Amino acid sequence: MTGGSMPTCDDILLLARYNATMNRQLYDAAANLPHEAVVADRGAFFGSLLGTLNHLVAADSIWLSRFAGHATIFRALETLRGAAIPVDLRQSYGDSLPLLREQRERIDGIIMALAAEVTAADLDYVLAYRNTRGATFCKPFGSLLLHFFNHQTHHRGQASTLLTQAGADIGVTDLLVLIGDRPPA
């Protein structure tokens, strides 16, 4: 993508699939660690691996709640309309990996369903939303989706470092693995 162009619907589907795949890999690798290693403060921005994964669930919940304000009434976001929106990026969704994973899988299902519903016209829509401090912003929905997925990738990178420090291997994390080959044009 260059200079102000929107992502395509195919881009959004690819990023949603990548998100769910990488989250599964993270949680699978973390499940091999003892609880003490998952909750140990490793000096990361959100302290522990569990704190980092919790932040991702909180931030994704906040963004999905904002996306529910889109003029298109996305069926995937129906359960979020009228639901309490987290006010803290450190809100806890569980003090154990299995509890948090349950939330993660629910959210990843919502993200996959949303990605399947989004149209090109939806991507151009300018969404008004408030941040956690109450400031109002108006930004193109397609660009917000890119931020949403980029934020997840950023923190999953931190989580993969924490896993590596704890002796766990999450495997290949490149988006490239999910991009299919095509014959040359």
N, C-alpha and C positions, 0 to 999 in steps of 0.2 A: 504494500500500500504506500502511496506517495501523497504528499501535500494535500491533506484535507479530504481524500476520498474515503468513503465508508467501506467497512468490511462487507463481504458478501454473506448471504445466508449460509453458503457452504463453509465459509470461514468460521462462522459462529457454531455450526454443527461440529466442525473439526475441533474447535477449542473446547466445547462442552464434552466431547468424547475424550479428549486428552485430559481434561480436568478429572473426570470420573476414573479413568485408567490410572493416572498418577496417584490419586487419592487411595485407590485400592492397593497399589504397590506400597505406598507409605504405611498404611494401616497394617498390611500383611507383614511388612518388615518389623514394625513396632510391636506387633503381637508376639514376636519371638523374644522380646526383651522382658526381663522381670519388671513388675510394676515400679519398683524403686528407680530403675533406670529411666523409665518413661516420665516420672515426676521429678527427677533430680534437676535442680537448678544448674544449668550449664552456662549461665552468663549470657544467654541469648536475649533478644529484645523482650520476649515474653517469657523469659526464664527457662522453662523446661520444654521438652518436646510436647508434652500434654498442653502446656500453656500456649505454644505456637499453634497447635492443631485446634485448640479452643478458639483462638483469635480468628482463625480462618472460618470457623463455623459462625462466629458472631458477626464478622464483617460480611460474609455471604448473606446471612439473614437480613442484615441492615440493607444491603444493596437490593436483594430480591424484594423486600418490602417497598423500597423506593420504586423499583420497576413496576410494581403493582399499580402505581399511579399513572402508567402509560395510558394514552387514549384508547389503545386497543385493549380490550378486556381479555388478557391471556388466561385461558383455562388453567394452565399450569400454575398460575399464581393465585388461584381462587382461595386456597386455604390460608393465604397470607393477608387477604383483605380483612381489615378490622382486627387483626391479631396484634398483640403487643410487640412493638419494635424494640430490639435491644438498644439501650442508651449508652452502653459501655463496650468498647472494643475488647475488653478483657472479660466480658461476661462469661461465666462458666456454664457449659452445657453438659458437664459430667466430670466427676473426679476420677474416672477410670476410662481406660481406652475402649472397652466394650460399650459403655454408655455413650461416649463421644462418637464412636464409629456408627452407632445407630442413627444419631443426628446427621452425621456426614452423609450417610447413604440416602437418607430421606431428602436432604438438600440436593445432592447430586442427581437424584431422580427428578426433582423439580427443575433443575437447570437443564437436564437433557430434554424434558418435555417442553420447556420454554424455547430452547433452541430450535426444536422441531416446528414450533408455531410461528416464529418470527419471519416476517416478510421483508422484502426490500424497502417498502414504504415505511414499515415500522422502524427500520434502522435510521431513516432520515428524520424521524420525529424528534422535536426538541423537548426533552423531559425536564420539568421543573421539580426540584427536590430540595430538601434541607439536610445539611450535614448534622453531625451529632452535637454541634455547638449552636445550631439554629440558623446558620447562615443559608440563604437561598441561592441556588445556582440553576442555570438553564443551559443544558448541554445536549448535543445530538446523542440519541440513544445508542447508535452504533458505536460511537466513541466511548460511551460509558461501558458498554459491554466489553470493549477491548481493555479498558482499565480494570474491570471486574476480573477478567481472566488473567491479566498481567499481574494483578495483586496476588492472586492465588499462586501463580508460578513463582513469584518473588518469595513468598513465605514457605512454599514447598521446598525451595532451594535451601532455605534456612533449616527446615525440618530434615532434609536429607543430610545436611552437614551434622546435625545433632545425632542422627541415626548412625552415621559413619563413625562419629566420636564414640558412640556406645558399642561399636562393633557389629552393626547391622548393615547389610547391603540391600538397597532397594532396587537394584538392577538399572537398566537403561532408562533414562528419563527424557530423552530427546523427542520433541514433537515430530521430528523427521520420521520416526518409526511408524507413525500412524498415517503418513502421507503416502498414498499408493503411487506406484510407478505408472506412467503412461507412455505410449509410443511418442516419439518426437513428432513435432508438427511438420 
